[in-house]
Amino acid sequence: MIAALAILTTFRSSAAHADDDELLARHRDGDPDAFALIYRAHSAAVYRRLTRILGPVPARDDLTQDVFLALYRALPRFRGEATVSTLIHRIALNKAYEHLRHQSRRPAMLVDGAFLDELLGAAGSPEAHASTREELVRVFACLARIKPKKRIALLLRLVDGLSFEEIGELVDASPEAVAKRVQHGQRELDAHMARAERDDDARRGAS
């Protein structure tokens, strides 16, 4: 599991360089290009965050578009109580949460195998590549069994490296509530991973 999560930490985004306040002011003044520039500055970061939370699933493309549609609708009511970047990532996490809630009632969505191979790259032996790929798939299968709020808090902590306070700002929860979600999520993930590894060992032994 550690190796798989380490792979995901490499899929972080660099900070956007655009002047969000200036672009927001231009957007409110009716500049037709301003929102497109906000999208260009932040869309890659949103896509990457959705990948870290949801895994490499095909829905990321549509969800990224949904985030910016929701942002466009939210901006007239936005009063600068947070940064534009924080607002965007709050919306992204809300979209991820909604997706996970709905997905839990449906058959599991297939993971994009081509993306996994791209993420893992060509480093290491073929055996190590296959082992880490298998572990990453197993991690996301186990994460799918954890309630969305706990899953999101756990990944923001373990993969994004955010503090409980930073996570709380993004998910609108107290640091104490976030800490409990992370603790419970970690315990559940460890239990699911141990069970999955035992099942895999049993299957290999049977064959």
C-alpha positions in Angstrom: 0.0 0.0 0.0 2.8 2.4 0.8 4.3 2.0 -2.6 1.0 2.6 -4.3 0.3 5.8 -2.3 3.8 7.0 -3.0 3.0 6.8 -6.7 0.0 9.0 -6.2 2.0 11.6 -4.3 4.0 12.1 -7.5 0.7 13.1 -9.2 0.4 16.4 -7.5 0.0 19.7 -9.3 2.2 22.8 -9.1 0.5 25.9 -8.0 -1.3 28.0 -10.6 0.6 31.2 -11.5 -2.4 33.2 -12.7 -3.6 36.3 -10.7 -6.9 34.9 -9.6 -8.1 38.2 -8.1 -7.4 40.1 -11.3 -9.1 37.4 -13.4 -12.1 37.4 -11.1 -12.4 41.2 -11.3 -12.2 41.0 -15.1 -14.8 38.3 -15.2 -17.2 40.4 -13.1 -16.5 43.3 -15.4 -17.7 41.3 -18.3 -14.4 40.2 -19.9 -15.4 37.2 -22.0 -11.9 35.7 -21.8 -11.4 35.9 -18.0 -13.2 32.7 -17.0 -11.4 30.8 -19.7 -8.1 31.9 -18.2 -9.3 30.8 -14.7 -10.1 27.4 -16.2 -6.7 27.2 -17.9 -4.9 28.1 -14.7 -6.7 25.5 -12.5 -8.2 22.7 -14.6 -5.0 20.5 -14.5 -4.8 20.8 -10.7 -8.5 19.9 -10.4 -8.1 16.9 -12.7 -5.1 15.7 -10.7 -6.9 16.1 -7.4 -9.8 14.1 -8.7 -7.4 11.4 -9.8 -5.8 11.2 -6.3 -9.3 11.0 -4.7 -11.1 8.8 -7.2 -8.3 6.9 -8.9 -7.8 6.8 -12.6 -11.4 6.4 -13.6 -12.9 7.7 -16.9 -15.4 10.0 -15.0 -12.6 12.4 -14.1 -13.0 14.3 -17.4 -16.7 14.9 -17.0 -16.3 15.8 -13.3 -13.6 18.4 -14.1 -16.0 20.1 -16.5 -18.7 19.9 -13.8 -16.4 21.6 -11.3 -16.0 24.6 -13.6 -19.6 24.8 -14.5 -20.4 24.9 -10.8 -17.7 27.5 -10.3 -19.2 29.7 -13.0 -22.6 29.5 -11.3 -21.0 30.2 -7.9 -18.9 33.2 -8.8 -21.8 35.8 -8.7 -22.3 34.9 -5.0 -18.6 34.7 -4.2 -17.6 37.4 -1.7 -13.9 36.5 -1.3 -14.3 34.7 2.0 -11.7 32.3 0.7 -9.3 32.3 -2.3 -10.5 31.4 -5.7 -8.3 28.3 -5.6 -9.8 27.2 -2.3 -13.3 27.7 -3.7 -12.4 25.6 -6.8 -11.0 22.7 -4.7 -14.0 22.8 -2.3 -16.2 22.4 -5.4 -14.0 19.6 -6.7 -14.2 17.7 -3.4 -17.9 18.1 -3.3 -18.2 16.7 -6.8 -15.9 13.8 -5.8 -18.0 13.2 -2.8 -21.2 13.1 -4.8 -19.6 10.8 -7.4 -18.5 8.4 -4.7 -21.9 8.4 -3.0 -23.6 7.5 -6.3 -20.9 5.1 -7.4 -21.4 3.1 -4.1 -24.8 2.1 -5.4 -23.6 0.9 -8.8 -21.2 -1.8 -10.0 -17.6 -0.9 -9.6 -16.2 1.3 -12.4 -13.2 -0.1 -14.2 -9.9 1.5 -13.6 -8.2 3.0 -16.6 -5.3 0.5 -17.1 -3.6 2.6 -19.7 -3.4 5.5 -17.3 -2.0 3.3 -14.6 0.8 2.2 -16.9 1.5 5.9 -17.8 1.5 6.8 -14.1 3.9 4.0 -13.2 6.2 4.8 -16.1 9.0 2.5 -17.3 11.2 2.7 -14.2 12.1 -0.6 -12.5 11.8 -4.2 -13.7 8.7 -5.5 -15.4 8.1 -7.6 -12.3 8.2 -4.5 -10.0 6.0 -2.6 -12.4 3.4 -5.4 -12.4 3.5 -5.7 -8.6 3.0 -2.0 -8.0 0.3 -1.8 -10.6 -1.5 -4.7 -8.9 -1.1 -3.0 -5.5 -2.5 0.3 -6.8 -5.6 -1.5 -8.2 -6.0 -3.3 -4.9 -5.7 0.0 -2.9 -8.5 1.6 -5.0 -10.7 -1.5 -4.7 -10.3 -1.3 -0.9 -10.8 2.5 -0.8 -14.1 1.9 -2.6 -15.4 0.1 0.5 -14.7 3.1 2.7 -17.4 5.8 3.2 -16.8 8.8 1.0 -16.1 11.4 3.8 -13.5 9.1 5.4 -12.0 8.2 2.1 -11.6 11.9 1.0 -10.1 12.9 4.4 -7.7 10.0 4.4 -6.4 10.6 0.9 -6.0 14.4 1.5 -4.0 13.5 4.5 -1.9 10.6 3.2 -1.5 11.6 -0.4 -1.8 15.4 -0.5 -0.1 15.7 2.9 -2.6 18.3 4.1 -3.0 19.2 7.8 -6.3 18.5 9.6 -6.9 22.3 9.6 -6.3 22.5 5.8 -8.6 19.5 5.1 -11.3 21.0 7.4 -11.2 24.2 5.4 -11.8 22.3 2.2 -14.5 19.9 3.4 -16.2 22.3 5.8 -15.4 20.3 9.0 -13.6 20.9 12.2 -10.0 19.6 12.5 -11.2 17.2 15.2 -13.9 15.7 12.9 -11.3 15.4 10.1 -8.8 13.7 12.5 -11.5 11.1 13.4 -12.3 10.5 9.8 -8.7 9.9 9.0 -8.2 7.6 11.9 -11.2 5.5 11.1 -10.5 5.5 7.4 -6.9 4.3 8.0 -8.1 1.5 10.3 -10.7 0.4 7.7 -8.2 0.6 4.8 -5.6 -1.4 6.7 -8.2 -4.1 7.5 -9.5 -4.3 3.9 -6.0 -4.4 2.5 -5.0 -7.2 4.8 -8.1 -9.2 3.8 -7.5 -8.6 0.1 -3.9 -9.7 0.4 -4.9 -12.9 2.3 -7.5 -13.6 -0.5 -4.9 -13.1 -3.2 -2.4 -15.4 -1.4 -5.2 -18.0 -1.1 -6.0 -17.8 -4.8 -2.3 -18.1 -5.7 -2.0 -21.1 -3.4 -5.0 -22.8 -4.9 -3.7 -22.4 -8.4 
